[in-house]
Amino acid sequence: QVQLVESGGGLVQGGGSLRLSCAASGTIWDIRAMSWYRQAPGKQRELVATITSDGSTNYADSVKGRFTISRDGKNAVYLQMSSLNVEDTAVYYCNVDRRFGRSDWGQGTQVTVSS
């Protein structure tokens, strides 16, 4: 199992930036892809960005050009968020995919963007 701890959330004004971090521990050797998801009140959890073990990245259309995902090996994954708007307000979750379909989640970190 992989333990994930997110940090870096908070309150920011529209147009501002935040950097989320997610530290991984446990069986990190088994990690394949690392992702960020978010869930706004009353909405389903949605995929924000993914980075694979070879460094390939994928983004939701709503964040392309504004968010950047990166990783430090299998120890941590980051999400640099810029030009934030109120629609980005959500709880952001770190996720890792491991072999055999296993997946682990962090506890989430709140991001609130004020207008």
C-alpha positions in Angstrom: 0.0 0.0 0.0 1.1 3.6 -0.7 0.4 6.4 1.8 -0.2 9.8 0.3 -0.2 13.1 2.1 -1.2 16.3 0.2 -0.3 19.8 1.2 -0.3 23.3 -0.3 -4.0 24.0 -0.5 -5.5 27.2 0.8 -7.4 30.4 -0.1 -6.3 32.4 -3.1 -7.7 35.3 -5.0 -8.8 34.8 -8.6 -5.9 35.0 -11.0 -3.5 33.8 -8.4 -1.4 30.7 -8.1 -0.9 27.7 -5.8 1.4 24.7 -5.8 0.1 21.4 -4.4 2.4 18.7 -3.2 1.8 15.1 -2.5 4.3 13.0 -0.7 4.3 9.2 -1.2 5.5 6.5 1.1 5.1 2.7 1.5 5.4 0.5 -1.6 6.3 3.3 -3.9 8.3 1.0 -6.2 5.0 -0.3 -7.4 3.7 3.1 -8.6 2.9 3.5 -12.3 1.0 6.7 -12.8 0.4 9.6 -10.4 -2.6 11.9 -10.7 -4.5 14.8 -9.2 -8.3 14.7 -9.0 -10.7 17.3 -7.6 -14.2 17.3 -6.3 -16.3 20.4 -6.0 -19.3 20.6 -3.8 -22.3 18.7 -5.3 -20.1 17.5 -8.2 -18.4 14.2 -9.1 -14.8 13.7 -8.6 -12.9 14.5 -11.8 -9.5 13.9 -13.1 -7.3 17.0 -13.3 -3.9 15.7 -14.5 -1.9 12.6 -14.8 1.8 11.9 -15.1 3.1 8.4 -16.0 6.3 6.7 -15.1 7.9 7.8 -18.4 6.9 11.4 -17.8 4.0 11.6 -20.2 1.3 14.0 -19.0 -2.4 14.4 -19.6 -4.7 17.3 -18.5 -8.4 18.0 -18.3 -9.4 20.5 -20.9 -10.5 22.9 -18.2 -7.0 23.2 -16.8 -4.8 23.0 -19.9 -2.3 25.8 -20.2 -2.9 26.8 -16.5 -1.9 23.7 -14.5 1.3 21.8 -14.7 1.9 18.3 -13.1 5.3 17.1 -12.2 6.9 14.4 -10.1 10.0 13.7 -8.1 10.6 10.1 -9.1 8.0 8.1 -7.2 8.4 10.0 -4.0 6.2 13.0 -4.8 3.9 14.6 -7.3 3.2 18.3 -7.6 0.5 20.4 -9.2 1.4 24.0 -10.1 -1.8 25.9 -10.6 -1.9 29.4 -12.2 -4.6 31.8 -13.4 -7.0 30.3 -10.8 -10.7 31.0 -11.0 -13.7 30.3 -8.8 -14.5 27.2 -10.9 -11.2 25.7 -9.6 -12.5 25.7 -6.0 -12.6 22.1 -4.9 -10.9 19.5 -2.7 -7.9 18.2 -4.5 -6.9 14.6 -4.1 -3.6 12.8 -5.0 -3.9 9.4 -6.5 -1.5 6.7 -7.6 -2.1 3.7 -9.8 -0.1 0.5 -9.0 0.2 -2.8 -10.6 -2.8 -5.2 -10.8 -5.3 -2.4 -10.8 -4.5 -1.2 -7.3 -5.0 2.5 -6.5 -4.4 4.7 -3.5 -5.8 8.1 -2.5 -4.7 10.9 -0.3 -7.0 12.6 2.2 -7.4 15.7 0.1 -6.5 19.4 0.4 -9.0 22.2 0.0 -8.4 24.9 -2.6 -10.7 27.9 -2.5 -10.5 30.7 -5.1 -12.2 34.0 -4.3 -13.6 36.3 -6.9 
